[in-house]
Amino acid sequence: DAEKRLGPELEKSRVSVRTMTGNELNSLTPEAKNQGIAARVEPFPYSDFETELLDVGKSQNITVLALDQVQDPNNFGNILRSASCFKVDLVILSRDRTVPITASVEKASAGASAHMNVSRVTNLTRSLEALKSAGCWVYGAEALSGSNIFETKISEKAVFVMGAEGPGLRRLVKEHCDIM
């Protein structure tokens, strides 16, 4: 039935619809409740940081969110959802010790991940320096910094850095922030 209803749309895309028994479907999705439907999708399409950096340099007004070792998929998804609401232009995260965008992250983001530019970088501190060279100010989020975000003048080209659950920002990342 689905193939008949979708007809021309299926022919234009690489989508195929297959009907199967409940047991067959459950064997494809052993870790999740499938509610009678499942999809096989391509891995998340991360954006290239170097390409994004060129756009940052040309822009007059840009907001970047850098995540330092965020581990919890639900937390990361919630962050992406909030970033989308605040019109963050780019999210960057390190390749190591940071949760990648997984099905759990996408679910927690409630679809926001599909509308975000997310780049994975090898070295977060080097990326922060590159963003500074492109004219950005880097603001680190730390509860005990003594500064009040509401009393801080925020640059039109801003990078906000948030740390991991529990330990927060690493020392080297803090050292590359202009304001804490």
GROMACS elastic network, one bead per residue, 0.5 to 0.9 nm:
[ bonds ]
;  ai    aj funct       b0    kb
    1     4     6  0.52026   500
    1     5     6  0.62867   500
    1     6     6  0.86819   500
    2     5     6  0.51137   500
    2     6     6  0.60450   500
    2     7     6  0.82234   500
    2    17     6  0.70528   500
    2    18     6  0.88237   500
    3     6     6  0.52743   500
    3     7     6  0.56639   500
    3    10     6  0.73388   500
    3    16     6  0.80172   500
    3    17     6  0.64170   500
    3    18     6  0.86046   500
    4     7     6  0.51300   500
    4     8     6  0.89360   500
    5     8     6  0.88300   500
    6     9     6  0.55443   500
    6    10     6  0.59510   500
    6    11     6  0.87666   500
    7    10     6  0.56044   500
    7    11     6  0.67470   500
    8    11     6  0.51413   500
    8    12     6  0.64742   500
    8    13     6  0.89703   500
    9    12     6  0.53280   500
    9    13     6  0.65233   500
    9    15     6  0.85230   500
   10    13     6  0.53735   500
   10    14     6  0.70040   500
   10    15     6  0.55877   500
   10    16     6  0.66825   500
   10    17     6  0.84712   500
   11    14     6  0.74373   500
   11    15     6  0.78001   500
   11    16     6  0.87616   500
   12    15     6  0.83724   500
   13    16     6  0.84653   500
   20    23     6  0.81579   500
   20    24     6  0.60775   500
   20    25     6  0.64510   500
   21    24     6  0.52156   500
   21    25     6  0.62870   500
   21    26     6  0.86287   500
   22    25     6  0.51022   500
   22    26     6  0.60694   500
   22    27     6  0.86048   500
   22    36     6  0.71558   500
   23    26     6  0.50373   500
   23    27     6  0.61792   500
   23    28     6  0.88066   500
   24    27     6  0.51816   500
   24    28     6  0.66213   500
   25    28     6  0.52135   500
   25    29     6  0.65211   500
   25    30     6  0.87214   500
   25    34     6  0.78175   500
   25    36     6  0.74550   500
   25    37     6  0.76227   500
   25    38     6  0.74664   500
   26    29     6  0.51042   500
   26    30     6  0.57216   500
   26    31     6  0.88310   500
   26    32     6  0.84872   500
   26    33     6  0.81543   500
   26    34     6  0.72746   500
   26    36     6  0.86750   500
   27    30     6  0.55317   500
   28    31     6  0.89389   500
   28    38     6  0.82262   500
   29    32     6  0.56227   500
   29    33     6  0.73598   500
   29    34     6  0.66855   500
   29    38     6  0.75689   500
   30    33     6  0.79172   500
   30    34     6  0.88644   500
   33    36     6  0.84478   500
   34    37     6  0.55812   500
   34    38     6  0.60812   500
   35    38     6  0.81857   500
   41    44     6  0.86193   500
   42    45     6  0.80863   500
   43    46     6  0.88593   500
   43   101     6  0.86141   500
   43   102     6  0.83153   500
   44   100     6  0.89721   500
   44   101     6  0.65876   500
   44   102     6  0.77315   500
   44   113     6  0.88925   500
   44   114     6  0.84984   500
   45   117     6  0.88551   500
   45   118     6  0.82388   500
   46    49     6  0.88642   500
   46   101     6  0.89668   500
   46   117     6  0.70703   500
   46   118     6  0.53888   500
   46   119     6  0.52860   500
   46   120     6  0.68978   500
   47    50     6  0.89159   500
   47    51     6  0.78402   500
   47    52     6  0.73357   500
   47   117     6  0.60031   500
   47   118     6  0.56857   500
   47   120     6  0.78223   500
   48    51     6  0.54189   500
   48    52     6  0.62869   500
   48    53     6  0.86453   500
   48   118     6  0.83789   500
   48   119     6  0.59227   500
   48   120     6  0.78403   500
   48   121     6  0.87688   500
   49    53     6  0.59255   500
   49    54     6  0.87090   500
   49    92     6  0.79467   500
   49   118     6  0.84717   500
   49   119     6  0.54840   500
   49   120     6  0.72536   500
   49   121     6  0.69984   500
   49   127     6  0.84090   500
   50    54     6  0.65448   500
   51    54     6  0.53313   500
   51    55     6  0.68241   500
   51    56     6  0.89452   500
   52    55     6  0.51464   500
   52    56     6  0.62884   500
   52    57     6  0.87990   500
   52    90     6  0.78223   500
   52   117     6  0.85890   500
   52   119     6  0.83356   500
   53    57     6  0.62590   500
   53    58     6  0.87767   500
   53   130     6  0.77183   500
   53   131     6  0.69658   500
   53   134     6  0.74134   500
   54    57     6  0.51909   500
   54    58     6  0.65093   500
   54    59     6  0.88047   500
   54   134     6  0.81777   500
   55    58     6  0.51750   500
   55    59     6  0.61110   500
   56    59     6  0.52015   500
   56    60     6  0.81283   500
   56    61     6  0.84219   500
   56    62     6  0.67438   500
   56   131     6  0.75798   500
   56   134     6  0.64956   500
   56   135     6  0.82164   500
   56   136     6  0.83246   500
   56   157     6  0.81262   500
   57    60     6  0.81160   500
   57   131     6  0.81251   500
   57   133     6  0.83370   500
   57   135     6  0.68209   500
   57   136     6  0.86559   500
   58   134     6  0.82997   500
   59    62     6  0.64557   500
   59   157     6  0.80234   500
   60   156     6  0.68959   500
   60   157     6  0.68021   500
   61   155     6  0.84588   500
   61   157     6  0.51222   500
   61   158     6  0.80979   500
   62    88     6  0.76575   500
   62    89     6  0.62978   500
   62    90     6  0.84123   500
   62   136     6  0.83613   500
   62   156     6  0.63816   500
   62   158     6  0.63507   500
   62   159     6  0.83462   500
   63    87     6  0.76989   500
   63    88     6  0.51276   500
   63    89     6  0.54275   500
   63    90     6  0.68612   500
   63    91     6  0.88931   500
   63   136     6  0.88640   500
   63   156     6  0.76963   500
   63   157     6  0.60593   500
   63   158     6  0.50786   500
   63   159     6  0.59336   500
   63   160     6  0.77552   500
   64    88     6  0.58854   500
   64    89     6  0.58289   500
   64    91     6  0.57791   500
   64    92     6  0.75426   500
   64   136     6  0.89872   500
   64   157     6  0.81311   500
   64   158     6  0.62240   500
   64   160     6  0.62565   500
   64   161     6  0.84883   500
   65    83     6  0.77517   500
   65    88     6  0.68477   500
   65    89     6  0.81337   500
   65    90     6  0.62965   500
   65    92     6  0.62925   500
   65    93     6  0.86310   500
   65   158     6  0.84895   500
   65   159     6  0.56328   500
   65   161     6  0.59404   500
   65   162     6  0.76266   500
   66    90     6  0.83615   500
   66    91     6  0.57318   500
   66    93     6  0.58673   500
   66    94     6  0.86674   500
   66   124     6  0.79870   500
   66   128     6  0.83051   500
   66   159     6  0.68524   500
   66   160     6  0.60693   500
   66   162     6  0.63613   500
   66   163     6  0.85859   500
   67    70     6  0.62570   500
   67    76     6  0.89924   500
   67    91     6  0.75259   500
   67    92     6  0.62841   500
   67    93     6  0.50432   500
   67    94     6  0.74709   500
   67    98     6  0.81282   500
   67   124     6  0.85654   500
   67   160     6  0.84920   500
   67   161     6  0.58212   500
   67   162     6  0.51191   500
   67   163     6  0.59840   500
   67   164     6  0.75874   500
   67   169     6  0.88606   500
   68    92     6  0.88720   500
   68    93     6  0.64774   500
   68    94     6  0.68796   500
   68    97     6  0.85570   500
   68    98     6  0.72308   500
   68   124     6  0.75038   500
   68   161     6  0.71061   500
   68   162     6  0.60800   500
   68   164     6  0.58532   500
   68   168     6  0.77828   500
   68   169     6  0.62347   500
   68   170     6  0.74460   500
   68   173     6  0.78035   500
   69    93     6  0.75104   500
   69    94     6  0.70176   500
   69    96     6  0.76246   500
   69    97     6  0.53172   500
   69    99     6  0.75379   500
   69   162     6  0.88517   500
   69   163     6  0.63778   500
   69   164     6  0.50088   500
   69   165     6  0.82490   500
   69   168     6  0.84531   500
   69   169     6  0.81640   500
   69   170     6  0.86878   500
   70    73     6  0.82401   500
   70    75     6  0.78095   500
   70    76     6  0.67656   500
   70    93     6  0.83960   500
   70    97     6  0.76178   500
   70    98     6  0.51415   500
   70    99     6  0.63620   500
   70   162     6  0.83229   500
   70   163     6  0.64902   500
   70   165     6  0.63351   500
   70   168     6  0.88257   500
   71    75     6  0.78837   500
   71    76     6  0.75792   500
   71    97     6  0.71270   500
   71    98     6  0.53638   500
   71    99     6  0.50745   500
   71   100     6  0.88081   500
   71   164     6  0.66593   500
   71   165     6  0.71084   500
   72    75     6  0.51916   500
   72    76     6  0.61639   500
   72    77     6  0.86616   500
   72    98     6  0.85590   500
   72    99     6  0.67717   500
   72   105     6  0.85894   500
   72   164     6  0.87506   500
   72   165     6  0.77594   500
   73    76     6  0.50415   500
   73    77     6  0.61031   500
   73    78     6  0.85627   500
   73    99     6  0.63852   500
   73   100     6  0.80852   500
   73   101     6  0.77792   500
   73   102     6  0.75254   500
   73   103     6  0.88815   500
   73   104     6  0.59841   500
   73   106     6  0.86150   500
   73   108     6  0.76001   500
   74    77     6  0.50734   500
   74    78     6  0.61335   500
   74    79     6  0.85382   500
   74   104     6  0.66926   500
   74   105     6  0.57439   500
   74   106     6  0.87567   500
   74   107     6  0.81816   500
   74   108     6  0.53130   500
   74   109     6  0.78542   500
   75    78     6  0.50999   500
   75    79     6  0.61265   500
   75    80     6  0.86801   500
   75   105     6  0.79595   500
   75   108     6  0.77806   500
   75   109     6  0.89540   500
   75   165     6  0.86492   500
   76    80     6  0.62359   500
   76    81     6  0.86685   500
   76    99     6  0.77238   500
   76   100     6  0.89145   500
   76   101     6  0.82619   500
   76   105     6  0.61677   500
   76   106     6  0.89718   500
   76   108     6  0.78150   500
   76   109     6  0.77317   500
   77    80     6  0.50986   500
   77    81     6  0.62608   500
   77    82     6  0.87086   500
   77   101     6  0.82376   500
   77   104     6  0.76418   500
   77   106     6  0.60537   500
   77   107     6  0.71041   500
   77   110     6  0.76788   500
   77   112     6  0.81560   500
   77   113     6  0.75057   500
   78    81     6  0.50473   500
   78    82     6  0.62408   500
   78    83     6  0.85102   500
   78   105     6  0.80491   500
   78   108     6  0.58306   500
   78   109     6  0.52845   500
   78   110     6  0.82731   500
   79    82     6  0.51231   500
   79    83     6  0.59696   500
   79    84     6  0.85435   500
   79   109     6  0.74953   500
   80    84     6  0.61034   500
   80    85     6  0.86638   500
   80    91     6  0.82076   500
   80   105     6  0.86293   500
   80   106     6  0.88320   500
   80   108     6  0.86699   500
   80   109     6  0.57837   500
   80   112     6  0.62806   500
   80   113     6  0.61319   500
   80   116     6  0.76105   500
   81    84     6  0.52075   500
   81    85     6  0.64762   500
   81    86     6  0.88707   500
   81   108     6  0.79745   500
   81   110     6  0.68748   500
   81   111     6  0.77944   500
   81   112     6  0.51436   500
   81   113     6  0.71944   500
   82    85     6  0.50526   500
   82    86     6  0.62923   500
   82    87     6  0.86288   500
   82    88     6  0.88172   500
   82   109     6  0.84199   500
   82   112     6  0.85220   500
   83    86     6  0.50889   500
   83    87     6  0.61278   500
   83    88     6  0.52106   500
   83    89     6  0.84948   500
   83    90     6  0.89491   500
   83    91     6  0.82419   500
   83   112     6  0.84834   500
   83   116     6  0.83504   500
   84    88     6  0.59287   500
   84    89     6  0.83638   500
   84   112     6  0.61627   500
   84   113     6  0.81327   500
   84   115     6  0.74309   500
   84   116     6  0.68235   500
   85    88     6  0.77879   500
   85   112     6  0.86939   500
   88    91     6  0.73027   500
   88   116     6  0.79589   500
   88   117     6  0.87734   500
   89   116     6  0.72914   500
   89   117     6  0.67041   500
   89   118     6  0.89901   500
   90   116     6  0.68721   500
   90   117     6  0.50168   500
   90   118     6  0.58871   500
   90   119     6  0.74936   500
   91   116     6  0.74558   500
   91   117     6  0.62244   500
   91   119     6  0.62784   500
   91   120     6  0.85857   500
   92   117     6  0.84879   500
   92   118     6  0.57199   500
   92   120     6  0.57565   500
   92   121     6  0.69282   500
   92   124     6  0.80623   500
   92   127     6  0.86540   500
   93    96     6  0.86687   500
   93    98     6  0.68962   500
   93    99     6  0.87922   500
   93   100     6  0.85292   500
   93   118     6  0.77421   500
   93   119     6  0.64349   500
   93   121     6  0.60893   500
   93   122     6  0.86237   500
   93   123     6  0.89619   500
   93   124     6  0.69902   500
   94    97     6  0.72711   500
   94    98     6  0.61689   500
   94   119     6  0.84155   500
   94   120     6  0.53616   500
   94   122     6  0.56684   500
   94   123     6  0.62877   500
   94   124     6  0.56690   500
   95    98     6  0.63582   500
   95    99     6  0.83228   500
   95   100     6  0.76987   500
   95   120     6  0.54479   500
   95   121     6  0.56585   500
   95   122     6  0.55500   500
   95   123     6  0.80006   500
   95   124     6  0.88855   500
   96    99     6  0.81864   500
   96   121     6  0.87597   500
   96   122     6  0.74272   500
   96   123     6  0.88882   500
   98   164     6  0.85564   500
   99   102     6  0.79871   500
   99   105     6  0.86220   500
  100   105     6  0.80598   500
  100   120     6  0.84546   500
  101   104     6  0.78304   500
  101   105     6  0.55314   500
  101   106     6  0.67065   500
  101   113     6  0.82245   500
  102   105     6  0.50974   500
  102   106     6  0.62107   500
  102   107     6  0.85380   500
  103   106     6  0.50627   500
  103   107     6  0.60442   500
  103   108     6  0.85878   500
  104   107     6  0.50653   500
  104   108     6  0.61416   500
  104   109     6  0.85142   500
  105   108     6  0.51563   500
  105   109     6  0.60754   500
  105   110     6  0.87690   500
  105   113     6  0.80718   500
  106   109     6  0.50274   500
  106   110     6  0.64823   500
  106   111     6  0.61874   500
  106   112     6  0.75240   500
  106   113     6  0.59042   500
  106   114     6  0.79471   500
  107   110     6  0.52768   500
  107   111     6  0.67952   500
  107   113     6  0.88907   500
  108   111     6  0.80143   500
  108   112     6  0.89053   500
  109   112     6  0.52031   500
  109   113     6  0.59877   500
  109   114     6  0.89222   500
  110   113     6  0.77363   500
  111   114     6  0.57477   500
  111   115     6  0.75567   500
  112   115     6  0.53870   500
  112   116     6  0.66313   500
  113   116     6  0.52390   500
  113   117     6  0.81282   500
  113   118     6  0.82670   500
  114   117     6  0.83936   500
  120   124     6  0.89227   500
  121   124     6  0.62523   500
  121   127     6  0.72429   500
  122   126     6  0.85862   500
  122   127     6  0.84904   500
  123   126     6  0.54518   500
  123   127     6  0.63509   500
  123   128     6  0.88481   500
  124   127     6  0.50203   500
  124   128     6  0.62091   500
  124   129     6  0.87231   500
  124   173     6  0.74190   500
  125   128     6  0.50178   500
  125   129     6  0.63301   500
  125   130     6  0.87015   500
  125   172     6  0.70624   500
  125   173     6  0.56691   500
  125   175     6  0.87999   500
  125   176     6  0.64385   500
  126   129     6  0.50881   500
  126   130     6  0.62846   500
  126   131     6  0.87266   500
  126   176     6  0.88290   500
  127   131     6  0.62171   500
  127   132     6  0.86183   500
  128   131     6  0.50520   500
  128   132     6  0.62284   500
  128   133     6  0.86742   500
  128   136     6  0.88125   500
  128   138     6  0.73401   500
  128   159     6  0.81096   500
  128   173     6  0.83599   500
  128   176     6  0.68549   500
  128   177     6  0.79523   500
  129   133     6  0.62433   500
  129   134     6  0.86785   500
  129   176     6  0.71108   500
  130   133     6  0.50216   500
  130   134     6  0.63613   500
  130   135     6  0.89574   500
  130   136     6  0.89280   500
  131   135     6  0.66328   500
  131   136     6  0.55747   500
  131   137     6  0.79813   500
  131   138     6  0.82389   500
  131   159     6  0.78954   500
  132   135     6  0.51467   500
  132   137     6  0.60492   500
  132   138     6  0.71590   500
  132   159     6  0.87793   500
  133   136     6  0.71286   500
  134   157     6  0.89021   500
  135   157     6  0.66879   500
  135   158     6  0.87016   500
  136   155     6  0.74538   500
  136   156     6  0.79921   500
  136   158     6  0.52386   500
  136   159     6  0.65006   500
  137   154     6  0.81656   500
  137   155     6  0.63556   500
  137   156     6  0.85884   500
  137   157     6  0.64030   500
  137   158     6  0.50791   500
  137   159     6  0.60888   500
  137   160     6  0.86044   500
  137   177     6  0.79166   500
  137   178     6  0.63385   500
  137   179     6  0.81427   500
  138   157     6  0.88738   500
  138   158     6  0.60668   500
  138   160     6  0.60317   500
  138   161     6  0.72196   500
  138   176     6  0.76527   500
  138   178     6  0.51640   500
  138   179     6  0.65813   500
  138   180     6  0.85836   500
  139   154     6  0.85961   500
  139   158     6  0.73159   500
  139   159     6  0.59913   500
  139   161     6  0.60855   500
  139   162     6  0.89349   500
  139   177     6  0.56587   500
  139   178     6  0.60065   500
  139   180     6  0.56949   500
  140   159     6  0.83163   500
  140   160     6  0.59032   500
  140   162     6  0.64055   500
  140   163     6  0.83921   500
  140   169     6  0.78773   500
  140   173     6  0.83762   500
  140   174     6  0.66031   500
  140   176     6  0.88112   500
  140   177     6  0.56909   500
  140   178     6  0.76981   500
  140   179     6  0.62189   500
  141   145     6  0.81860   500
  141   149     6  0.88731   500
  141   160     6  0.70966   500
  141   161     6  0.59385   500
  141   162     6  0.53462   500
  141   163     6  0.73169   500
  141   168     6  0.83868   500
  141   169     6  0.78957   500
  141   179     6  0.88420   500
  141   180     6  0.60455   500
  142   145     6  0.55405   500
  142   146     6  0.86804   500
  142   147     6  0.88796   500
  142   162     6  0.78620   500
  142   163     6  0.81498   500
  142   168     6  0.72717   500
  142   169     6  0.75722   500
  142   180     6  0.63623   500
  143   146     6  0.76124   500
  143   147     6  0.85722   500
  143   180     6  0.89807   500
  144   147     6  0.80801   500
  145   148     6  0.83682   500
  145   180     6  0.58559   500
  146   180     6  0.82250   500
  147   150     6  0.88286   500
  147   151     6  0.77902   500
  147   152     6  0.77119   500
  147   179     6  0.85152   500
  147   180     6  0.68120   500
  148   151     6  0.53741   500
  148   152     6  0.64950   500
  149   152     6  0.50823   500
  149   153     6  0.82011   500
  149   154     6  0.85952   500
  149   180     6  0.89200   500
  150   153     6  0.80447   500
  154   157     6  0.82471   500
  154   158     6  0.69107   500
  155   158     6  0.54882   500
  155   159     6  0.89880   500
  160   177     6  0.89654   500
  161   169     6  0.80232   500
  161   173     6  0.84635   500
  161   174     6  0.87916   500
  161   177     6  0.80140   500
  162   168     6  0.71845   500
  162   169     6  0.66882   500
  163   166     6  0.83210   500
  163   167     6  0.72648   500
  163   170     6  0.73602   500
  164   167     6  0.58634   500
  164   169     6  0.64560   500
  164   170     6  0.85891   500
  165   168     6  0.60455   500
  167   170     6  0.76141   500
  169   172     6  0.83286   500
  169   173     6  0.63056   500
  169   174     6  0.62425   500
  170   173     6  0.53283   500
  170   174     6  0.62906   500
  170   175     6  0.87974   500
  171   174     6  0.51303   500
  171   175     6  0.62972   500
  171   176     6  0.89267   500
  172   175     6  0.50302   500
  172   176     6  0.65457   500
  173   176     6  0.52514   500
  173   177     6  0.67399   500
  174   177     6  0.52828   500
  174   178     6  0.85352   500
  174   179     6  0.88522   500
  174   180     6  0.75804   500
  175   178     6  0.79694   500
  177   180     6  0.66601   500
